[in-house]
Amino acid sequence: MIERMPISRMGFNRLRKELEQLERRERHDVIRAIEVAREHGDLRENAEYHAAKERQGHVEGRILELKDKLSRAEVIDCSEVSCQRAVFGTVVTMLDLDEDIEVTYQLLGPEESDVKKGIISLQSPLGRSILGKEVGDQVKVVTPGGMREFEIISIASPEND
């Protein structure tokens, strides 16, 4: 059975755009680089050729990975999700009870996570502990720095998807 991968519309479009870029431009650029390197003669000691072949492997591998992810993608409109509980797509603001500071994260899939932008994966330890919680609930999570405690202050839908 195929495991579906939840993803926002914006994340899906980003992956699709990356795939198009790789298939339409990168793949052809690598093929040209291989052809140019072949013209330089002996392939056994041709660093340009080996670098181009290695780049080709990376490009083809990423193309296969993106096609797999896009085929399993379950696109979720984050503006339509309920804000009663923390679910995929919601923006959760919490009070860090240890540091006495507010932190805000949007819960998305692993392909979209970027902590610096305030996006965490549902599959991360913090994401799993937040999932299903309501405003006022307390969350305990084990992090690399030790046990952390949070209180959920608000749950909202994202401003744009």
C-alpha positions as CSV (number, residue, x, y, z in Angstrom):
1,M,0.0,0.0,0.0
2,I,1.2,3.5,-0.9
3,E,1.8,5.8,2.0
4,R,0.3,9.1,1.3
5,M,2.4,12.2,2.1
6,P,0.5,15.3,3.4
7,I,1.7,18.5,1.8
8,S,0.4,22.1,1.5
9,R,-0.5,23.4,-1.9
10,M,2.5,25.8,-1.7
11,G,4.8,22.9,-0.9
12,F,3.4,20.8,-3.7
13,N,3.9,23.6,-6.2
14,R,7.5,24.1,-5.0
15,L,8.3,20.5,-5.5
16,R,6.7,20.4,-9.0
17,K,8.6,23.5,-10.0
18,E,11.9,22.0,-8.8
19,L,11.1,18.8,-10.8
20,E,10.4,20.9,-14.0
21,Q,13.6,22.8,-13.5
22,L,15.6,19.5,-13.1
23,E,14.0,17.8,-16.1
24,R,14.0,20.8,-18.5
25,R,17.2,22.5,-17.6
26,E,19.6,20.7,-15.3
27,R,19.3,17.4,-17.1
28,H,20.2,19.0,-20.4
29,D,23.0,21.1,-19.0
30,V,24.6,17.9,-17.5
31,I,24.3,16.1,-20.8
32,R,26.1,19.0,-22.6
33,A,28.8,19.0,-19.9
34,I,29.4,15.3,-20.4
35,E,29.6,15.8,-24.2
36,V,32.1,18.6,-23.8
37,A,34.2,16.5,-21.4
38,R,34.2,13.5,-23.7
39,E,35.8,15.7,-26.4
40,H,38.8,16.2,-24.1
41,G,40.0,12.7,-24.7
42,D,40.9,9.9,-22.3
43,L,37.9,9.4,-20.0
44,R,39.8,7.5,-17.3
45,E,41.7,10.6,-16.2
46,N,39.2,13.3,-17.2
47,A,38.0,15.1,-14.0
48,E,35.4,17.1,-15.9
49,Y,33.8,14.0,-17.2
50,H,33.7,12.3,-13.8
51,A,32.3,15.4,-12.2
52,A,29.6,15.7,-14.9
53,K,28.7,12.0,-14.5
54,E,28.5,12.4,-10.7
55,R,26.3,15.5,-11.2
56,Q,24.1,13.5,-13.6
57,G,23.6,10.8,-10.9
58,H,22.5,13.5,-8.4
59,V,20.1,15.1,-10.8
60,E,18.6,11.8,-11.9
61,G,18.3,10.6,-8.3
62,R,16.5,13.9,-7.2
63,I,14.2,13.6,-10.2
64,L,13.2,10.1,-9.1
65,E,12.8,11.2,-5.5
66,L,10.6,14.2,-6.5
67,K,8.4,12.0,-8.8
68,D,7.9,9.6,-6.0
69,K,6.9,12.3,-3.5
70,L,4.6,14.1,-5.9
71,S,2.9,10.8,-6.8
72,R,2.2,10.1,-3.1
73,A,1.3,13.7,-2.2
74,E,-2.0,14.4,-0.6
75,V,-2.4,18.2,-1.1
76,I,-4.2,19.8,1.8
77,D,-5.6,23.3,1.7
78,C,-4.3,24.8,4.9
79,S,-6.7,27.7,4.9
80,E,-9.6,25.1,5.2
81,V,-8.3,23.3,8.3
82,S,-10.1,23.5,11.7
83,C,-8.4,25.5,14.3
84,Q,-10.0,23.7,17.3
85,R,-7.0,21.4,17.6
86,A,-3.4,21.5,16.3
87,V,-3.5,19.6,12.9
88,F,-1.6,19.7,9.6
89,G,-1.3,23.2,8.4
90,T,-2.3,25.1,11.6
91,V,-0.1,27.8,13.0
92,V,0.5,27.1,16.7
93,T,1.7,29.7,19.2
94,M,3.1,28.4,22.5
95,L,4.7,29.7,25.6
96,D,8.0,28.0,26.3
97,L,7.5,27.5,30.1
98,D,11.3,27.0,30.6
99,E,12.4,30.2,28.8
100,D,9.2,32.3,29.3
101,I,9.1,33.2,25.6
102,E,6.5,32.7,22.9
103,V,7.3,30.5,19.9
104,T,5.2,30.0,16.8
105,Y,5.3,27.1,14.4
106,Q,3.3,25.9,11.5
107,L,2.8,22.1,11.3
108,L,3.6,20.8,7.9
109,G,5.1,17.6,6.3
110,P,8.8,16.7,6.4
111,E,9.5,17.9,2.9
112,E,8.4,21.4,3.9
113,S,9.9,21.8,7.4
114,D,12.2,24.8,8.0
115,V,12.7,25.7,11.6
116,K,14.2,29.0,10.7
117,K,11.0,29.9,8.9
118,G,8.9,28.6,11.8
119,I,7.8,25.4,10.0
120,I,8.1,22.1,11.7
121,S,7.3,18.6,10.5
122,L,4.5,16.6,12.0
123,Q,7.0,13.8,12.3
124,S,9.4,15.7,14.5
125,P,9.3,15.1,18.2
126,L,7.8,18.5,18.8
127,G,5.4,18.2,16.0
128,R,4.1,14.8,17.2
129,S,3.7,16.2,20.7
130,I,1.7,19.2,19.5
131,L,-0.6,17.2,17.2
132,G,-4.2,17.1,18.4
133,K,-3.7,19.5,21.3
134,E,-6.0,22.4,22.0
135,V,-5.5,25.9,23.4
136,G,-4.5,25.7,27.0
137,D,-3.0,22.2,26.8
138,Q,0.5,21.7,28.0
139,V,3.0,19.8,25.9
140,K,6.1,18.0,27.1
141,V,8.8,17.0,24.6
142,V,12.2,15.5,24.8
143,T,14.7,17.5,22.7
144,P,18.4,17.2,22.2
145,G,18.8,19.8,24.9
146,G,16.6,17.9,27.4
147,M,12.9,17.9,28.4
148,R,11.0,21.1,27.4
149,E,7.5,22.2,28.4
150,F,5.1,24.4,26.4
151,E,1.6,25.7,26.8
152,I,-0.5,26.2,23.7
153,I,-1.6,29.8,23.5
154,S,-3.3,29.9,20.1
155,I,-4.1,27.9,17.0
156,A,-4.8,29.6,13.7
157,S,-4.9,28.9,10.0
158,P,-2.0,30.3,8.0
159,E,-2.3,33.7,6.3
160,N,-1.6,32.2,2.9
161,D,-1.3,28.8,1.3
